[in-house]
């Protein structure tokens, strides 16, 4: 019997040992309000030149071999000689309309609802916006 009691004592002695570890200091995570500059940047309102211009269309396709863009006219018409501004994620340039085509035929002006072809001086991408200056 004595042997059993000795074993019980040794187990209880081990159980009483508590190892203290240093507490880690966790940083408090708080949400900060955006500064006024960042809040303005997040808003989807046009900034600068785009705000004062009338959006007349949107690029639907680009043909790199002939440097032409297919543009869906959403508002007022567009004629040869008009000045346009094309703005997108990586696109940003002004240009004078030199040629407008509809079904591979040159036309003097494009009307609302038509999808026309325009010669452009640099690459444009689908979704770029077309403004009339």
Secondary structure, DSSP 8 states (H G I E B T S, - for coil): -HHHHHHHHHHHHHHT-------------------HHHHHHHS-S--THHHHSEEEEEEEEEETTTTEEEEEE-SS-EETT-EEEEE-SS-EEEEE---EEETTEE-SEE-TT-EEEEE-SS---TT-EEEE-
